[in-house]
Every structure is written in structure tokens, then in C-alpha cells.
Amino acid sequence: MLTEKIIDKIIRLYGHEQADQVAEKLSAIIDRYDSLQKADVPDFLNERDIFLITYADTLHQPGFKPLKSLHQFVHHRLRDLISIIHILPFCPYSSDDGFSVIDYRQVDPHNGDWSHIMRLGEDFDLCFDLVLNHVSAQSRYFRGYLADEPQYQDYFIEMDEHTDTSGVVRPRALPLLHKYSGKTGDKWCWTTFSEDQLDFNFQNPDVFLEMLDILLFYASQGARMIRLDAIAYLWKILGTSCVHLPQTHLVVRLMRDVLDVAAPHVLLLSETNFPHDDNISYFGEN
């Protein structure tokens, strides 16, 4: 059952007209992962916890998938030293060392499969990345968008190529808009990080619901913590810097509220590489 906090934030993000439909879809998503609500809620992090942050393919040995090699190494060499393993993006990807995700629900077969990750989670707490600001140009979402498939038409941010975007904060010295050839002609789309990384349109509640589904799917696959990658850039409004917007903070707090209902044992981490005051603002107040 959705709490008043969740309903209130849905209304603030998507308005009264869409709130009932969004809430109904969200309830259905939570119901699909009802087994997560039975998980034990362990103690939060303390000074004794030590993270190992690693790519899935850091270690190689003949005849083994890299994730199995990683498990063997940490089990035999680091079992008494570390408590949490943060596996950097391990899904199929097209660029940016994994941060241009093609399929969120799959493990890159070069690295292994979900069984390797879940076995690793039997010995250590696990942290996954949810790269939710953007997705690969090779993803089914963007391919569907270019093909004019109705369900994906509002998944991305399309603008006139001459739009003034000079006020938008740029993390990389690359154009904000890139041109793509679609079924009905050229489209200029918002790309905060690169031509291969298309920004999602979170003003479309279906995008938000899809990311929440993936968030809970990761929890069902053994994630004890989930890092929200590039979260500061999530919500876009021309005329602003498009970074740290109030709506972005509201999305993070809404995700936390949903986890409190659906998977209270899972922690959220926000990846915000900014000055201290900006970073701590993501803790929120409610």
C-alpha cells in the first residue's frame, strides 16, 4: 500500500491529473516484488565496514568468467578485510566503461550472469549502479524512440537544433544536443555526457516507473545498496542550470520512500561529484 508521503510526491512531480494512474502503476510494480518486504533489515553502515569498488572484469583467469574469478579472489584473499563489494556497471554496454547501458536487466555475458553475482552476494553485501540519467543509443528504449514506437515517444528530450542551451551545466566539453536519424526524419536529442548516452525524460512518469522497476529488480538480485549514477542532472528545465533541481531531489526522496515500503533493507547512494554543501543536500529532510 502506498504511503501518504509517496502519493504527495507523485502529485508534486506529475500533477493531480496523472497522480492516480501513476500510483496505480507503482502499486503494481511493488506488488511484483512483494517477497523483498520479508527481507531482514541489517544494521546500517558503521566505521568497521570497508568497501571494495571494482569493475566486473578486473580479474581474469583461463576457463572462468571474470565475476567468478572476482568471487574466488575476494573469498580467499579479502574475506576478513572487506564487507561490501561495489560492482561498477556490469550490464551490456556500448561505451564509457559500462556507463552507457544497453540492457539494465542483463549481466554482460563476457562477465558472467546473475548467478555469479548472487553467489558473490552470499559472502558479501553488494552495491550496484543504476545509471538512470541516460542510456545507450543502442538500447531498446532509444531504438524504439527512433522507430516511432508509441510507448517510447516521450522517453527522451527532443529539441530544435537552434535551442539556446548555454545556461545548462556541462560536465564534459561536448555538444548538449546531437542529431539522430529516425523513421520520420532527423531528431536532435539531449545528451549530457556523450552522443552515445541519451538522457531520459523524467517528466514522463513512465520513465520514472521503469527506473523504479529496475531499482526493485536489482534489490531482488541481491543489491544491498544501489548507487544513483549522475543523479544531479536528472531533471531538465530550460532557463535553469539543469543541475540539482528541486524535482531531482524529489525523485530521490520518492525512491527512498518506495524502498521503505518495498525493500527497506536496501540503501540508496547518490553519486554527486560537487562541493560539500551540494552533496549533503541529497540527504533531504523528508
Buried (B, 14 or more C-beta within 10 A) or exposed (E): EBEEBBBBBBBEBBEEEBBEEBBEBBEEBBEEBEEBEEBEEEEEEEEEEEBBEBBBBBBEEEEBBBBBBBBEBBBEEBEEEBBBBBBBBBBBBBBBEBBBBBBBEEBBEEBBBBEBBEBBBEBBBBBBBBBBBBBBBBBEBBBBBBEEBEEBEBBBBBBEEEEEBEEBBBEEEEBBBBEBEBEEEEBBBBBBBBBBBBBBBBBBBBBBBBBBBBBBBBBBBBBBBBBBBBBBBBBBEEEBEBBBBEBBBBBBBBBBBBBEBBBEBBBBBBBBEEEEEEBEBBEEEE
